[in-house]
Amino acid sequence: MRLVFAGTPVFAQRALAALAQAGHDVALVLTRPDKPAQRGRQLLASPVKQWALEQGLEVWQPPTLRDPGTWARLREVGADVMVVAAYGLILPVEVLAIPAHGCLNIHASLLPRWRGAAPIQRAVQAGDDRTGITIMQMDAGLDTGPMRLVRECPIGPEDTGSTVHDALAEAGAQAIVEALERLAQGSLPLLPQPSEGVTYAQKLTKADAPIDWHASSRSIVDRIRAFDPVPGSTASLERAPDTVLKVWKARAAARPDAAAEAPAGTVLAVDGGALTVACGERDAVALLELQRPGGRRLPAREFLAGFPVSAGERFCGVSR
């Protein structure tokens, strides 16, 4: 099939590579404009752009898809389908109508659960034990279009936002290749999304990072897993509120009877292999992997050797 592909991050790049390998004619690749890198402020091309240029594909980076000039160029391509994966720009109805078979989105959740911008992280944060890929026929709504193909993926108790992302990137690449093959054969169903079970995956921001010690241990552990690697989970001790630590791994822990009334955020024990902290619902959480500013991720034992913490100290709380 003749395709226009629209995507930006690694998740999308893997799908683009799979489509090209499957023999589809990728006539045009759309991706977001280059962004300044965090260090040096030099412009950095997206993973999709980098890969596409290496393969000799035509790349276009319009700042918007809302002007008639953009629509005219897309019509000139004469695409059978436009495949969209984590693109980052809204497609107006004028664009949705251009390809012969419309626009197919590779969405990283089991719709209608987790419509929106951050479905992978929000699924892990919520403690979901499964997620998946939905190939969706795009319409004017926010991830509301009918489903064309669905593939489930488990979420294990040790999975993180990173590991689930990688699994879904591979699943999405396989699913879109299968979907286009079935579309060409006329055997790709078009099913409306269920009206029940709708949830929205709000965009991740830096405001998501601070750990709320008033939450339950499960909520804290799932949040830490979900936000690895972005935006990360952060914490600061009351004695050093400007020193922002990152917590990368944790597990639920028992709170000793003697510490039943300890306020949330209180360090209950430091045993070398873990830093145990009181949290909400009379729970506790053991911090197993941490990072100080300018440092690297370290097991708690190594972290504490360079950043001592004592029982009785308190982390800054975050009010809910």
N, C-alpha and C positions, 0 to 999 in steps of 0.2 A: 504493500500500500504506500501511497505518497503521503508523507506526514509533515506537519509542522509540530515541533516539540517545544514546550515551554516549561522551563524549570531552572532552579538556581543551585541548591546545595548538593552534597554528596548523594543524598537519598534520590534526587532526580537524575544525577549523572549515571548511577547504576542502571536505571531504567533506560536511559538514552543509549547506553552501551549495549544493552540487551536487544533493543529494537534494531540497532544497526547490525549487530551480529546475526539477527534473525533474517536479514536481507531486505528490510523495509527501506524505502527511499526517503531519507530524512532531508527534505528539500530546504528547510529553514529551521534554525534553532533560536528561540527567544530566551533571553535571560536578563536578570536585573542589571542595571548599570554598575560598573566597577565601584567598589567602596574603599575608602581609606583603611589601610591596615592599622591595627592598634599601635604598632611600633613603627616609627619612621613616617607614618601618615602617607605612605605611598599607596597608589591605587592598586587594589587587589582584584583580579578577575575571579568570578565564581568558578566552582569546580565544573559546572556544566560548560561554561565558556572555554576553560582550559582544555577539557577533553575534546570538545567539538572542534576547536582550532587545530589540535593535534591530528584529528582525522580529516581535516580539509573540508569541514562542513561550514556552510554559511551561517554566521552568527549576527543577530540583530538585537540591540539593547534599547528599545524605546522606553522613555520614562513613563509613558502612559499608553493605554490601549483605547482611549476614549476619543481620539480625533479621527475624522474621516480619512485623512491621509494614511493613517495606519491601517484602516479597514481596506483601503484600496490596494495596498501592498499585499496584504494577506489574501485578498481575492486573486491577485495575479499568480500566487503560488499554485492554485488549483488543487489543494490538498483534499484527500479523502477523509482524513481525520486529523484533529489537533489533539495531541496528548499533553496533559498538564500534570505536573508533579511538583508540589512545593515551589510554585513560581514566585508568588509574592505580590502579584498585581491582580486586581479584579478584572475579570473578563466581562465587558458589557454585552447585552443581548445581541448587539450588531455583530460582535465577533463570534459568539456562540453559533450564529446561523450561517457562518461563511463556509466551513468545510462540508463536504457532501454528507458525511455521517455525524456531523456535530463535533463536540469536544468531550473527550473522555478524561476524567480525573483519577489519578492514583491516590486514594485517600487512606491514611494510615490508621484506620480504626474500623470496627464493625458498626457501620452506620445503622440506625441514627445515633448510636452512642458516640460521643466525643466528636461532634461537628466542630469545626473551627480550627484555630491556628496551631495548637500544641497538643494534638491527640495522643502522641506517644507518652509524653511526660505526665499528662493528666491521668492516663490510664494506670500508670505505675503508682502515681501519687495516691490514687483512690484505692489501691490494693487489689485491682482487678487481676484475676488469674488467667485471663485470655484477652487477646485483641486480634487484630488481623488487618487485611487489606480489602477495601471495597473499590472496585472499578465502577465509577459512577458516571452516568450521562449528565453533564453539567446543565443546569438551568440558571435562572436569574437569582435564586436564593442562595443562602450560605450552606453549602453542602447538603442541599435538599433534593437533588435530582434523583431519578430512578436508578436502581442498582443493576449493573450488567453482569458482575461476577464478584464472588466473595471467597476469600481464603482466610481461615483462622490460624492464629499462632498462639502458643501458650506463653504466659508470663510466669516464670519461676520465682521462688522467694528470694533468690540471690540476684535476679536480673536487675539491671539499672536502665536508666534512660538510654545509655549508650548501647548496651547489648540488645535491647529491644529494637532500637533504631536500626542496627545492623541486620537483625533478622528480618525486619519488615522491609528494608531496602531490597534485600534479596527476594523476598516473597513478592514485593511489588513489581520487580523487574520480570519475574516469571509470569505473574498474573497478567500484565499488560500484553506480553507476547501471546499468551494463550487467548486473551480477549480479542485481539486483532485477528488471530487465525480463525476464531469462531465467527467473528463479525463477517469476514470475507466469505465464510461458508454459509452465512445466513442462519447460524444456530446460536446466536448470542441473545439470551432473554433480556427483557426490559421489565423490571419489577419495581413497583413503588416501594418506598421505604415505609416500614411500620410507623404508625402514628404514636405508638407508645415507646417509652425508653429513650426519649430524646434528651441528650445532655450536651453541654457546650464546653469546649476546651479553650479557656481563655489564654490569650497570648502571654508568654513568659516575660517577666520583667525583673529588674534587680530587686524590686520590692518583695518578690517571692523568696529570696535567698535566706533572710534571717530565720533561724529556728525559733519557733514559739514553744518554750519549755512548758507552757500550760497545757499543751496538747497531750494526747495519750502517747504511750511508747510506740504503738503500732503506727500511728499517724506520723510521728517524727521519723521513724525508720523508713517508712514508705516514701516520705518526702525526700529524705537524703538519697535514697535509691533513684527516685525519679529525676532529680536535678543534677545527676552526674552524667555528663560534665557541665551542662549549662542549665541554669545560672550558678550552680553550686549551692551548697547549704552553708550558711555562715553563723558564727557565734563570737561573742566578745565577753571577756571576764569583766566584772564590775571594777576591778582594780586597774584594768587597762582597756577602757571602752573603745579607744581608737585603734586598737590592735585587732583587726578582723581576721579570725581564724576560719579555715574551711574544714568542714567535716565531710568525709567521703564514704565512711562506712560505719554502721552502728547495728546494734541488736537490742531487743528488749531484754531487761534485766529485772531481777527481783529486788524490791525495796526492803531493806532490813526493818524489822519491827521497831527498832530503836529510832529509825529515821522516818517513821510514819507521818509525822507532822512537818517534816522539812519542807520549806517553800520550794516551788518549782524553780529549777535552775541551780540548785545547791549541789555542789560536788559531794557525793556520798562516800566515794572510795577511789583510791588511786593504787592499783595493784600491779602496775608495770605493764600488764597486757591490755588494760582497758581503763578508761576514765568513766566512772559511773556517776550519772547525774539524775537527780530527782526531776520528774516531770508530772504532768497532770494526771488526774484520776488515781492518785497514789501509786503511780507507776514509776519505773526508772528505766533509763536507757544507757547502755554501755557504748561509749565512743571508741571505735577500733582503729580508725585511720584518719589522721588530721594533717593539716598543712598550715604553716605560719606564713605571713607575708614575705614574699621573696624566696620562700623555700620550696621544697617538693613534698609530694604526698609521702607520709611516713606511717608505719604501724605505730600504735599508741606508745609502745615501749620506747621506741627511738625518738618519737616526738617529745615525750616527757623528759628525756635525757637532756634535751636542749631548750625546753620550755617547761620548767617545773610548775606543777599545779598541785595544790594541797587540798585535802578533804576539808570541807567547811567553806571554801571559797564559793562564790556564786557567779553564774553567767547572767548577763543582762537578759531580762525577760522581754517578750514581745506580747503586748496585750492583743487579745483577739476581738 
